Amino acid sequence: MNTYSIIKRTAEKTPQKLFISIEEENLTCSQFVYETNTLSKALLATGVCQGQRVGIILPNSALWYNLFWSIVKIGALPVPLDPQIGQWEMERLLSITGVEICFVASRYRANAILDQVLEVKKKLPDLTLILCDTLKDIPGVMSLESFKSMADKLGFQDDFVFEPSDNDRLMLACTSGSTGNPKIISVPHIGFYQSQLDMGKYLQFGAEDIMLLGMPLYHQGGFGIGLQMMLMGGAVMYQSLFDPIKFLQLIEQKRVTAIQLTATLAKILLSVPGFDSYDLSSLRLAYFAGEALPMDIAREFFEKRGIRLVNVIGSSETTTMVVWDSYYDRNTDVNDFRPLPFTRLKVLDDQLSPVAVGEIGTIFIHTDGLITDYYKNENETSMKIVTIDEVRWFNTGDLGKMLDNGRVSFVGRSKRIIKRGSNLIYPEEIESFLLTHPNIEAIAITSEKHELIGEMVVAHVQPRQGVHITRGDIVNFCKGKLAAYKVPDQVIETSAIPHDIGKIQYKY
């Protein structure tokens, strides 16, 4: 069954209930069904058909969500893009995906999206229609209202829903990946649905739950985590930009029951003046993903406040992979993971053989949500997806140490290893430790070439407001707690470390 049909069926049981809230926009279940049906009929009236690519370049909004599901409803393929995208990136991605119709915001922050897409259209003959949130039609662009009015051509009785097969895609998702190299992934419709449903059940989400996320919808994680709640009948709230004070206020005012964070965002949240004065009694789950999580930060939630903490490693290519859950795993380290009941794990060496207990290898994962392929990129597909014993496995690029209890200890990303003299250093370990410093709000570890030792460790530090941090402070904090060769050789203070959905952007 089309995933939209499942969401619609759940929504129709409680028509006046909150469905999704994005900043000041609140959409009830009945409004979601009505708006999505209107937009899908307008798409059909425009001539959009099964398999056709439809671009979405919009910030978080109710329109984004309604558009996405209206496209899925009729069997076309949404292609969500980052609204901060540049013209060069836009041209490249729209060209590869073959987008023919594109919904855009006129601008987002300082990014003039409409002007850029009009320039790109001159080079892409397949891009035949641009729709924009402008109030009126302009040359080459149809306004949203004009587009929606086309739904009347099909009448109110039409409610066509495409029924996908095992091989059909849900969307084409563009992901930067951990290396900053843009990739386009083919997300399987039925597999993605099953993986998100399984996770929603595992987390015991229900109709009375409300989840709050500070992530963009265009990103696979922000969209997927929200869908886990939607499929279980709960409501989802998104922030367009992470605002820690407003985040805490929303938990208090809306009686939010689940939040999604990264270690960095949690540290920022815990550093808000008067944090303990906010009423967080409604919270029952803190959902972490995206970064190595220090145990000290984890304990702030599951020990001090009795909030269930779930820490996952996941990727756009596989959805959720492995988990640490305070309900079941509190006697182990928060970065020692186990497979979920519906995922499979291997730690393999370079010859694709299992590593021995205590050895480090690459983490391979199999899930229902594993991508079909990297779209139009056979080389990347063959490098990352391997078949072992007739099962497709994804090479995550994550390094893990095999433990004797069947768990895997997350070590770091293979691409980020720093070679300092004869030592291999995993930046995630240093970041996790330094995040426990009371005056550090965010941290990013990078490397620079060095004539004598090969590479030196560089710490980009965002201190708490009004605080100055030197390398001497860092050395004293690390003394006796971190191996001497892991202590940063250079410390650079910065007012803000660039982030995307809470994850550090290392190329800055």
VOGU-3710 file (C-alpha; in Angstrom, 3 decimals, decimal comma):
1> mntysiikrt> 0,000/0,000/0,000  1,115/3,575/-0,688  2,554/5,051/2,529  0,346/8,100/2,011  -2,757/5,885/2,211  -1,599/4,550/5,574  -0,982/8,043/6,959  -4,333/9,232/5,583  -6,195/6,304/7,126  -4,668/7,099/10,535
11> aektpqklfi> -5,381/10,827/10,160  -9,041/10,299/9,267  -9,664/8,601/12,631  -9,015/11,908/14,456  -9,742/14,714/11,948  -9,394/17,637/14,380  -6,237/16,395/16,053  -2,914/18,209/15,497  -1,043/16,512/12,663  2,071/18,639/12,170
21> sieeenltcs> 3,277/21,970/13,519  6,070/23,971/11,910  6,912/27,228/13,662  3,569/29,115/13,687  1,804/26,784/11,228  -0,505/24,184/12,736  -2,104/21,577/10,483  -4,882/19,291/11,684  -5,316/15,791/10,316  -8,289/16,792/8,158
31> qfvyetntls> -6,436/19,832/6,786  -3,501/17,622/5,812  -5,753/15,213/3,918  -7,634/18,057/2,167  -4,532/20,020/1,154  -2,656/16,950/-0,039  -5,626/15,810/-2,119  -5,945/19,273/-3,695  -2,271/19,420/-4,608  -2,251/15,878/-6,019
41> kallatgvcq> -5,183/16,700/-8,299  -3,405/19,861/-9,439  -0,325/17,777/-10,255  -2,409/15,359/-12,326  -4,108/18,261/-14,096  -0,670/19,663/-14,930  0,219/16,364/-16,561  2,510/14,923/-13,883  2,613/11,136/-14,159  4,055/8,096/-12,438
51> gqrvgiilpn> 7,841/8,175/-12,075  8,176/11,850/-13,015  10,681/13,817/-10,901  9,345/16,791/-8,958  11,784/19,066/-7,133  11,055/20,674/-3,746  13,285/23,593/-2,725  11,437/24,952/0,284  12,241/25,524/3,962  10,382/23,582/6,648
61> salwynlfws> 6,697/24,377/6,201  3,272/22,768/6,004  3,462/23,323/2,243  6,635/21,206/2,068  4,913/18,323/3,827  1,690/18,521/1,803  3,624/18,723/-1,467  5,798/15,748/-0,630  2,870/13,439/0,051  0,799/14,742/-2,870
71> ivkigalpvp> 3,690/13,762/-5,165  4,017/10,319/-3,539  0,235/9,826/-3,693  0,199/9,815/-7,506  3,402/7,795/-7,940  5,701/10,634/-8,963  9,108/11,028/-7,258  9,837/13,903/-4,861  13,373/15,290/-5,045  13,839/17,420/-1,898
81> ldpqigqwem> 16,779/19,848/-1,940  18,391/22,032/0,704  16,859/25,557/0,494  20,356/26,945/1,150  21,553/25,350/-2,094  23,790/27,352/-4,444  23,218/27,759/-8,162  26,078/25,432/-9,178  24,795/22,679/-6,872  21,212/23,235/-8,016
91> erllsitgve> 22,091/22,893/-11,685  24,051/19,719/-11,047  21,421/17,969/-8,927  18,400/18,977/-11,027  20,227/17,811/-14,134  21,208/14,399/-12,742  17,769/13,679/-11,289  15,936/14,903/-14,390  13,551/17,168/-12,495  10,841/18,514/-14,834
101> icfvasryra> 8,708/20,435/-12,339  10,150/22,325/-9,385  8,434/23,945/-6,398  10,558/26,718/-4,907  10,455/29,440/-2,298  11,156/32,874/-3,749  14,008/33,123/-1,247  15,280/31,570/1,975  17,343/33,731/4,303  19,840/35,430/1,962
111> naildqvlev> 19,425/32,777/-0,738  17,478/34,024/-3,778  16,174/30,589/-4,804  13,769/31,748/-7,510  16,393/33,858/-9,298  18,784/30,917/-9,245  16,318/28,368/-10,597  15,326/30,743/-13,407  19,001/30,922/-14,425  19,349/27,147/-14,171
121> kkklpdltli> 16,228/26,649/-16,295  18,039/28,231/-19,271  20,484/25,297/-19,258  18,016/22,509/-18,461  15,453/22,024/-21,236  13,730/19,239/-19,265  12,800/21,697/-16,502  9,513/22,823/-18,005  7,574/24,256/-15,061  8,524/26,314/-12,010
131> lcdtlkdipg> 5,996/26,872/-9,246  6,662/29,407/-6,508  5,132/30,739/-3,298  4,729/34,143/-5,002  1,269/35,739/-4,839  1,009/36,277/-8,595  2,220/34,566/-11,756  5,358/36,049/-13,241  6,996/35,215/-16,600  8,133/31,592/-16,531
141> vmslesfksm> 6,698/30,991/-13,056  3,269/29,840/-11,863  2,096/30,995/-8,449  0,978/28,473/-5,874  -2,609/29,740/-5,999  -2,789/29,411/-9,775  -1,437/25,900/-9,484  -3,931/24,864/-6,809  -6,825/26,223/-8,872  -6,036/23,594/-11,516
151> adklgfqddf> -7,357/20,925/-9,124  -10,908/21,979/-10,052  -10,384/20,583/-13,551  -10,477/17,048/-12,157  -13,511/17,546/-9,951  -13,841/16,580/-6,329  -14,509/12,870/-6,885  -11,048/12,009/-8,164  -8,849/10,453/-5,494  -6,287/8,450/-7,448
161> vfepsdndrl> -3,620/6,721/-5,313  -0,627/4,932/-6,841  0,040/1,459/-5,406  3,798/0,754/-5,288  5,545/-2,572/-5,883  8,653/-3,891/-4,119  10,958/-2,202/-6,632  9,366/1,256/-6,663  11,104/4,266/-5,148  9,606/6,624/-2,592
171> mlactsgstg> 11,909/9,524/-3,489  15,327/10,573/-4,705  17,166/12,074/-1,733  20,271/14,213/-2,115  22,765/13,748/0,696  26,166/15,321/1,269  27,368/12,287/3,212  30,178/12,433/5,765  32,751/13,292/3,091  30,906/16,317/1,715
181> npkiisvphi> 30,566/14,588/-1,666  26,930/14,990/-2,828  25,150/11,757/-3,647  21,636/10,954/-4,793  20,055/7,918/-3,178  17,117/5,872/-4,408  14,906/5,345/-1,352  12,732/2,197/-1,583  9,062/2,952/-0,969  7,973/-0,194/0,857
191> gfyqsqldmg> 11,324/-0,807/2,577  11,517/2,735/3,950  7,948/2,517/5,230  8,653/-0,798/6,975  11,861/0,448/8,605  10,184/3,588/9,983  7,157/1,619/11,202  9,447/-0,860/12,974  11,308/1,967/14,711  8,070/3,695/15,714
201> kylqfgaedi> 6,883/0,459/17,329  10,228/-0,106/19,049  10,072/3,380/20,581  6,467/2,722/21,642  5,111/5,877/20,035  1,350/6,370/20,210  -1,485/8,726/19,322  -0,967/10,876/22,425  2,707/11,541/21,706  4,184/14,768/20,360
211> mllgmplyhq> 7,730/14,842/18,957  9,846/18,000/18,619  12,707/18,154/16,115  15,159/20,887/15,199  15,989/19,313/11,825  15,133/20,197/8,213  12,543/18,160/6,356  14,673/17,908/3,220  17,129/15,781/5,203  16,451/12,051/5,364
221> ggfgiglqmm> 16,918/11,993/9,139  14,559/14,866/9,909  11,898/13,494/7,589  12,292/9,856/8,633  12,327/10,370/12,388  9,158/12,437/12,113  7,551/9,727/9,989  8,187/7,165/12,747  5,866/9,206/14,948  3,318/9,906/12,178
231> lmggavmyqs> 2,878/6,210/11,377  1,972/5,541/15,005  -0,669/8,293/15,012  1,319/10,898/16,981  1,973/14,561/16,112  5,254/16,147/15,036  6,630/19,659/15,580  9,562/21,071/13,606  11,687/24,151/14,156  13,021/25,859/11,050
241> lfdpikflql> 16,217/26,691/12,945  17,339/25,242/16,248  16,589/27,819/18,961  17,428/26,347/22,392  15,235/28,690/24,444  12,245/28,301/22,148  12,900/24,555/22,064  12,571/24,371/25,868  9,517/26,636/25,835  7,778/24,399/23,296
251> ieqkrvtaiq> 8,427/21,288/25,402  6,884/23,048/28,381  3,930/24,690/26,612  2,951/21,868/24,229  3,693/19,005/26,658  6,107/17,423/24,195  6,837/13,761/24,947  9,815/13,066/22,633  12,713/15,173/21,335  15,455/14,544/18,789
261> ltatlakill> 18,955/15,885/19,498  22,646/15,478/18,750  25,348/15,636/21,419  26,194/19,210/20,385  22,580/20,390/20,463  22,091/18,715/23,859  25,134/20,507/25,275  23,767/23,830/23,989  20,373/23,018/25,499  21,834/22,078/28,883
271> svpgfdsydl> 23,845/25,333/28,884  20,741/27,539/28,623  20,590/29,766/31,750  17,872/28,469/34,051  17,603/25,134/32,222  16,200/23,409/35,316  13,453/26,019/35,684  11,683/24,710/32,566  8,962/22,113/33,124  10,141/19,037/31,189
281> sslrlayfag> 7,962/16,582/33,085  6,083/15,562/29,914  9,274/14,247/28,271  9,647/10,482/28,210  12,156/10,073/25,351  15,339/11,810/24,165  16,335/10,490/20,749  20,015/10,992/19,790  21,636/10,515/16,399  24,433/11,970/14,309
291> ealpmdiare> 27,420/12,287/16,684  29,372/10,363/19,313  27,570/10,942/22,619  29,494/11,539/25,879  28,205/9,441/28,794  28,105/12,562/31,005  25,588/14,204/28,671  23,579/10,980/28,390  23,326/10,724/32,193  21,849/14,232/32,341
301> ffekrgirlv> 18,754/12,729/30,718  18,312/9,114/31,797  19,814/9,303/35,306  19,124/12,828/36,543  15,738/13,316/34,888  14,445/9,793/34,323  13,994/10,334/30,568  14,495/7,290/28,346  17,530/7,932/26,152  17,917/6,216/22,803
311> nvigssettt> 21,195/6,715/20,936  21,374/5,413/17,368  23,814/5,187/14,521  21,943/5,647/11,291  22,509/6,877/7,778  20,417/8,106/4,885  21,325/4,917/3,055  20,008/2,518/5,696  17,799/4,546/8,089  18,330/3,379/11,705
321> mvvwdsyydr> 21,072/0,777/12,144  22,133/0,042/15,734  21,060/1,328/19,117  21,924/2,065/22,752  18,790/2,320/24,866  18,762/3,320/28,544  15,795/0,972/29,109  17,966/-2,031/28,326  21,607/-0,946/28,046  22,317/1,457/30,914
331> ntdvndfrpl> 25,053/-0,807/32,333  27,115/-0,474/29,133  28,814/2,533/27,520  26,461/4,786/25,561  28,571/4,300/22,411  28,516/0,482/22,597  25,733/-0,501/20,230  23,632/-3,566/19,476  21,484/-4,380/16,446  17,792/-3,607/16,668
341> pftrlkvldd> 15,395/-6,558/16,344  14,827/-5,614/12,698  18,437/-4,784/11,665  21,538/-6,917/11,077  25,165/-6,054/11,827  28,611/-7,247/10,714  32,071/-5,861/11,509  34,381/-6,844/8,650  38,014/-6,396/7,614  39,268/-5,301/4,194
351> qlspvavgei> 38,714/-8,833/2,832  35,067/-8,796/4,034  35,824/-11,362/6,750  34,474/-10,930/10,308  36,980/-9,370/12,716  37,856/-11,046/15,994  36,637/-9,776/19,355  38,633/-6,682/20,329  39,639/-5,861/16,760  38,529/-2,827/14,751
361> gtifihtdgl> 36,780/-3,218/11,410  34,204/-1,526/9,219  30,543/-1,696/10,192  28,235/-3,269/7,588  24,457/-3,077/7,974  21,387/-4,712/6,439  17,920/-3,166/6,903  14,592/-3,146/5,065  15,237/0,527/4,291  18,570/-0,078/2,524
371> itdyyknene> 18,689/2,068/-0,604  18,155/0,559/-4,037  21,272/2,304/-5,364  23,091/5,580/-5,702  21,112/7,088/-8,543  23,073/7,035/-11,822  26,281/6,234/-9,940  27,213/2,592/-10,511  30,735/3,053/-9,131  29,541/4,369/-5,753
381> tsmkivtide> 26,843/1,693/-5,615  29,330/-1,140/-6,196  31,725/0,295/-3,583  29,116/0,699/-0,861  26,608/-2,121/-1,396  27,893/-5,696/-1,306  26,090/-9,022/-1,389  27,176/-11,616/1,182  25,337/-14,927/1,377  22,596/-13,526/-0,880
391> vrwfntgdlg> 21,952/-10,590/1,491  22,648/-6,980/0,505  24,879/-5,151/3,018  25,828/-1,487/3,244  29,405/-0,431/3,949  28,829/2,436/6,389  32,422/3,680/6,465  32,062/3,679/10,264  34,759/1,933/12,272  33,736/-0,329/15,136
401> kmldngrvsf> 35,425/-2,589/17,661  33,786/-5,988/18,064  32,926/-6,732/21,700  32,556/-10,142/23,330  28,845/-9,622/24,056  27,895/-9,220/20,389  27,895/-5,450/20,600  30,060/-3,073/18,619  31,872/-0,074/20,077  31,682/2,919/17,735
411> vgrskriikr> 35,218/4,184/17,049  34,772/6,807/14,326  34,578/7,532/10,625  37,329/5,967/8,525  37,526/9,154/6,432  38,353/11,263/9,493  41,257/9,278/10,954  44,223/11,499/11,880  47,698/9,975/11,520  49,901/11,688/14,106
421> gsnliypeei> 53,333/10,111/14,031  52,856/6,381/14,533  49,463/6,846/16,185  45,996/6,693/14,647  43,606/9,190/16,249  39,816/9,082/16,003  38,478/12,681/16,190  35,084/11,530/17,492  36,736/10,287/20,693  38,352/13,674/21,380
431> esfllthpni> 35,143/15,543/20,513  33,129/13,327/22,835  35,564/13,956/25,713  35,961/17,715/25,210  32,188/18,189/25,062  32,216/17,348/28,771  34,272/20,509/29,467  31,922/22,858/31,351  32,924/25,897/29,270  32,839/24,293/25,811
441> eaiaitsekh> 29,537/24,586/23,981  30,600/22,919/20,716  33,772/21,344/19,359  35,127/20,167/16,006  38,390/18,257/15,627  40,242/18,510/12,332  43,867/18,004/11,233  46,615/19,943/9,510  49,765/18,662/7,815  52,952/18,808/9,859
451> eligemvvah> 56,524/18,293/8,618  57,659/16,155/11,556  54,604/14,226/12,792  52,587/13,985/9,561  49,368/15,473/10,893  48,637/17,553/13,952  45,346/17,683/15,861  43,422/20,959/15,631  40,512/21,769/17,950  37,955/24,359/16,820
461> vqprqgvhit> 36,299/25,428/20,049  33,064/27,330/20,569  33,164/28,431/24,232  30,255/29,423/26,402  29,298/33,071/26,051  31,691/35,365/27,875  34,358/32,662/28,330  37,832/32,502/26,748  39,526/29,110/26,247  43,232/28,625/25,529
471> rgdivnfckg> 45,266/25,574/24,602  46,601/25,617/28,159  43,036/25,187/29,446  42,541/22,238/27,111  45,858/20,620/28,086  45,013/20,894/31,799  41,549/19,435/31,246  42,960/16,493/29,266  45,849/15,771/31,652  45,603/12,253/33,009
481> klaaykvpdq> 42,311/11,649/31,185  43,368/11,491/27,534  46,531/10,053/25,968  49,110/12,794/25,430  49,222/12,273/21,646  45,455/12,905/21,443  45,638/16,313/23,139  45,047/19,021/20,481  48,244/20,601/19,175  46,382/23,743/18,240
491> vietsaiphd> 43,225/25,347/19,652  41,221/27,827/17,597  38,404/29,758/19,251  35,359/30,447/17,121  32,051/32,192/17,786  30,075/29,443/16,043  30,887/26,071/14,514  28,988/25,511/11,248  26,271/22,896/11,610  23,738/21,167/9,431
501> igkiqyky> 20,897/19,490/11,363  23,140/19,608/14,407  25,929/17,687/12,664  29,263/19,472/12,365  30,297/20,565/8,878  34,042/19,967/8,767  34,772/21,784/5,503  34,580/25,363/6,704
//
